[in-house]
């Protein structure tokens, strides 16, 4: 199917916490920034983002979306924390899962079985800022290659992360060959550190921790996209 816009990212693009205690996912869909952009511009869109997604997953699911025969005029890709990774396991890593050969998002605070916990601990031990940045640069580089002949595109990034050592930029090939600079940071460039733009923390509901934009925050993100990205001018 053809859409004017494609959105992909993690929980910020999915609209996490907008569903509230009532788990009203229609309310979530109607108030997240992808729908607001569509509503204000009259453009059609697809939002394939998922909470907890790593940059690996964001790249992979974008590839799969196009391979399924979908097309778009413009893609808005929101990159997440570079520490997240995706792991393809031939065995079950979550206690509530029965399906084998599944991609798992690996990052702290995930609920895993004993094998999954040991894999998570292994990743934590070998990770460093340079390796995580290289993984992010790899995903961005291949996303550029994927989209080059398919559509125009813009990048968003969740927020700034710690600076890597100077030697990294002399050695890392993916970073050298990326061309999509600069990247807009949602937290910092668009949303100031102000509670009026974030959901209220609800005690007793771990998924409603107050770490995601509320409806006002999503409106601010949508306005930024429309007013600053060349595709909309």
N, C-alpha and C positions, 0 to 999 in steps of 0.2 A: 504494500500500500504506500502511496506517496503522501508525505506530510510537508508542510512548510518548514517546521521546526522539529528537531530532535533534542531532547534533554536527557543527559545521563549523569549520574553522580552517586553520592552516598545519601545519608539520612537528611542532610540539609536540602537536597533537591527532591527527595521523596516527600518531604513535609512532616518529618517525625515530630510527634507530640501535638500536632494540630488536631489529631483525632480525639484527644482528651480522654477522660475517664469513660465516657460512653462508647469509645472506640468507633466514632463516627468517621469512617474513611471517606465518605462522600464529602463531608465537610473539609477533611484534609485535602482532597483532590481540588476542591473549588477555591481553596485559600492559599495553596502553595504557589510559588512565583511562576512556575511554568504555565499554569492556567491563567494567572493574572496577565502575563505577557500576551497570551493568546486572546484573552478577552479584550484587552486594550488595543490590539492591532488587527484583530479579525483573522489571524493566521491559524491554520491547523497545526496540531502538535502531537508528538508522542513523548511520554515520560517513562523511561525504562529504568530509572534509578532504584536502588535498594539500600535500605539501612545496613550499615556495617560493611558495605562494599569496600574493597581495597582498590588501589589503582589498577592492579592486575585484572580484577573483575570488571572494572569500568571499561578497560580496553577490550577484554574478551567479549563482554555482552554487546558492545558496540559492533564489533566484527560480526557476531552472530545475528544481530538485528539486520544488517545489510545482507548477509548471506541468506536470510529468510525471504529476501526479495523486496524489502522495504527500501524506500528512498526518501531523501529530504533535500530542501534547498539550503538549510543552514543548521549546524549542530552547535549546541552549547554544552560543553563538557566541563563538569565540576570535579576537579581532582581533590582527593581526600588526604588524610594523614599518610605520609610516606612510610611510616612504620608498619602499616597493615600489609599483609601478604596473603596470597591465595595458595592453597595447598590441595593438590588432587590426590585423594587417598583411595586406595583399593579396599580399604577396610573402614568400618564404621567408627567415627570419632566422636559422635554425639550420642548421649543416652536415649534420646527420643527419636533416633533416626534408624530406619531399616533398609534404606536404599544404599547399595554399594557404589563404588566409583563415583564419588561426589567431590565437587569443589568446596573447600571450607575456607572461610575467612579466619585468618590467624592473627589475633591480637589479644591483649590482656582483657580479663573480665568475661571472656567467653565461657560458656558451660560445655565442658568436654567430658568424655569418659576418661579412664586412666591413660589409655594410649594417646588420646588427644592432648591431655595435659602434658605428657612427656614431650610430644612434638612441639607444643607451644613453648615449653621451657627451653627446648633446643634452639628454636628460632630466636628467643629473647637473648640467649647467650652469645649467639654469633652476630647479632645485628649491631651496626654502628651507623653513625650519621652519613658517612660517605657511601656505604653500601646501600642504605635506604634511599639516598639521593640518586644514586645510579639507577636503582630500580624505577624511581619516579621519572627520571629523564628517559629511560628506555621506553616506558609506557607512553610518554608524551611524544617521543620521536616516532614511534610506530603508529600512533594515532594520526600524526600529521601525514604519514605515508598513506594510511588508509583513506583519509578524507580528501586528500589532494585532488583527486579526479572525481569526487562524488558530490562535494558541497563545500560552501564556505563554512568557517567555524570560528568560535571564540572559546577561550579557556577561562574558567574561574578556578580559584584554589581556596580551600577551606580557610587557611590562615598561614602566616609566616612561620617557618620552623627554624631551628637553630642552624647557624652557619657552619658549613663544612670546611675542612682544612683547605688551604690555598692549593696544595698539590693536587687535590681532586680535580680542579678545573684545568690543570695541565695534562691530566691523564685520561679523564673520562670522555670517551668518544661520543656517547649519545648526547651529552650536554653540548658538545662542540657543534653538532649537526642539527640541533633544534633551531627553529626559526621563529616560533611564536612567543615573542617577548614584547612588552612585559606582560605579566599575568596579574589580573585583578584578584585581590584577596577579599573574600566575603567578610571575614572578621578583621576589620582594620580599615580597608578601603571603602567598604559599603556600610557595614554595621559598626558603629562605635560601641565601646564597652558600656552599654547602657541597658538596664533591665527592662526599659519600656519596649525594647525590640525582641525580647526573649520570653518564652513560655514560662509560666509560673511552676515552680517545683511542687509536686503533689506527694506528700508523705505516704509511704506504703505502696507506691507505684514506681518500681525501678525504671520503667520506660518513660516516665514523666518526670525527669530529673531537672528540667529547666535549662538544659543546655542547647536548645534549638530555637530558631526564630519563631516568633508568634505571627499572627496574621499581619500585624503592622510591620514586622521585620521582613516578611515575604513581599509585602507591598513595596517596601523600600528597595529590595533587591530587584524586583520587576521593573521599577522605575529607572533604576541605574542601567539595567540591560537595554531598555528601550532608548534611553537618552544618550548612551555612550558607545554602544556597539555599532559599527559602520553599517551593518546589514539593515538596521532599522532607520537609517537616516534618509 
